[in-house]
Amino acid sequence: MSKAAVVVRQSQGEDDSVSLTLQREAGERLADELDADPVFFDLGVHTGFSSLSEDVNVGEGIDDHPKIIDLLDRLRDGEFNYLLSYDDTRLCRDGFYNELKRAAVRNGADLGFADPDIEEGTLGHSVKREVQKWVKRQEKEKARKAVRYRIENGYWQGGIPTGTQMDAEKKYLEPADGFKDVLRVLAWKDNGASHRETLDKVESISSTSTVTNILERRKLYEDLAEEHQAEVSDVPISVNA
């Protein structure tokens, strides 16, 4: 049976009145029509804007939500046949939408939306797209200024790596609850475990893409572990132990 990732999200405020219950039901119906098994990524009430938007604090954008990070990893692993939501703004309201779309399309997943009022190719759809393009241009310019400011001041800029979080001042990375699991991934890989074996040993890590990302950021994790005196002691010397 095919498999569909279904994103459910609602923003605060009167400008976003599509209830979470309605979105869940619509997503389930759409998955059923596609003969696909739905896997829900339910964000509840959360902003639809990413770190590309100036008004979003670092670490609080939709691109830093653990469920969206997990979704991206699993899309890149080719786990899903469909990426579904009530409408495209459920996935994201700014340019980060394209990253989700790219991860889906490049790895064999089709996008689908349940919204009956906005159909691709209609005048309403075209007007909506033109307005969104103008908004995105404004957001990108603000985002570029914000990025330049952070880089010039030596602050962390970009998505929040697995197992880390921003400090209280939203300037630098620090270990989060899952940091020791990241260290365990590095330890298992150092002991010769394959990506799949590592996933079996560290259950909180859900995809091989995440393992690869952790390995690529080894220096970052090692520096944080040294700075915050974090260590892991429950990894046996032998992979088969």
KAWORA-V675966 format. One record per backbone hydrogen bond with DSSP energy under -1.0 kcal/mol. CO is the residue of the C=O (numbers start at 1). NH is the residue of the N-H. If there is no record, write none. Layout:
BEGIN
<<CO/NH> <CO/NH>>
END
This chain:
BEGIN
<<2/37> <3/81> <3/82> <4/39> <5/84> <6/41> <8/43> <10/46> <13/16> <19/23> <20/24> <21/25> <22/26> <23/27> <24/28> <25/29> <26/30> <27/31> <28/32> <29/33> <30/34> <31/36> <32/35> <37/4> <39/6> <41/8> <44/10> <48/93> <49/62> <50/53> <53/56> <57/60> <61/64> <62/65> <65/69> <66/70> <67/71> <68/72> <69/73> <70/74> <71/75> <72/76> <73/77> <74/79> <75/78> <81/110> <82/5> <83/112> <84/7> <85/114> <86/115> <87/90> <88/92> <94/97> <95/98> <96/100> <97/101> <98/102> <99/103> <100/104> <101/105> <102/106> <104/109> <105/108> <110/83> <112/85> <119/122> <122/126> <123/127> <124/128> <125/129> <126/130> <127/131> <128/132> <129/133> <130/134> <131/135> <132/136> <133/137> <134/138> <135/139> <136/140> <137/141> <138/142> <139/143> <140/144> <141/145> <142/146> <143/147> <144/148> <145/149> <146/150> <147/151> <148/152> <149/153> <150/155> <151/154> <161/164> <163/176> <165/174> <167/170> <171/156> <172/167> <174/165> <176/179> <178/182> <179/183> <180/184> <181/185> <182/186> <183/187> <184/188> <185/189> <186/190> <187/191> <188/193> <189/192> <194/198> <195/199> <196/200> <197/201> <198/202> <202/205> <207/211> <208/212> <209/213> <210/214> <211/215> <212/216> <213/217> <215/218> <217/221> <218/222> <219/223> <220/224> <221/225> <222/226> <223/227> <224/228> <225/230> <238/241>>
END
